[in-house]
């Protein structure tokens, strides 16, 4: 029936949206880390900030991002900002 088809489409849409949301979160975390490793600290910070803005990110992921941001900002000589991220990470552990 038409109602069953609509329910089916809504279910599929929901599943695709959830997978897309997870893909975006994973991509930003990976890019944040890879830019940190490749000494591109500005890009690391950009992806870390984007990841922090996404809802539903796991606590462990947010902890990792805080640590990545702390290291990137420290390497850029932004020590006070780096400490802010370390304190935020400490609050999560």
N, C-alpha and C positions, 0 to 999 in steps of 0.2 A: 504494500500500500504506500501511499504518499507519505504518511507519517513515519513509517518504518524506514523509508528511503532517507527522509530528512534526519532521523536519528542516526542512521548509519553514516551519513555525510558529516554530521556534527562530531561523531566519535572519531572518524578518520581525521578531520580537521584538528581536533584536540590532540591527537597522537602526533601529528606532523608538527604542530606548534611546539609541543613539549620537546620533541627531538631537535627542532631548530634552535630552541632556547638553550638546550644543553650543548649543542654544537658551538653556538656563539660564546658561551661561558668557557668551554674548553679551548677554543681558539684564542681568546684573549689571555687566558692563563699561560698557554704555551708560548704565545708571542711575547708576553711580558718576560718570561723566563729566558727565551732565546735572545731577546734584545739585551738582557742583562749580561748573558754569557758572551755576547759579541761586542760588549762595551758601547752599545748604543743606548745610553742611559735615558736620554730624552724620550725615545720610543718606548722604552720599558715603562717609564712613568705614565705615558699616554695610555698604554694598554691596561696598566694596573688601575688607573682611575676609571676607565670604562668598565672594567670588571667590578669595581666597587659599586658602581651605579646600578648594576643588574640585580634584580630581586631574586631571592631563592638560591644564592650562592652558599655552598657549604662552609661551615665555620673553619674547617681545616684549610680550605682554599683561600678564604679571606686572611687567615693567619699567614699563609705562604706569600700572598700578595703584599701584605704589610712588610714582611721581611725583604721581599724583592725591592719594594719602594724605598725602604730604609737604606739598603745597600746602594741603590742607584743614586739616591740623593747624597749620600755620604761621598760617593765617588765624584760627584759634581761639586763637592765642597759646601753643600747645604746641610750642615751638621745639625742645626736646630730642628729643621724639618725632618731630618733622619730620626732624631730622638723621638719626635712625635709618633712616627710609625712604629718604632720599637716599643714605646709605651702602649700603643694600641694593640700590638701583637701580644704583649705581656698580659694585657687584660683579657685576651681570648684564650690563653693557655690555662 
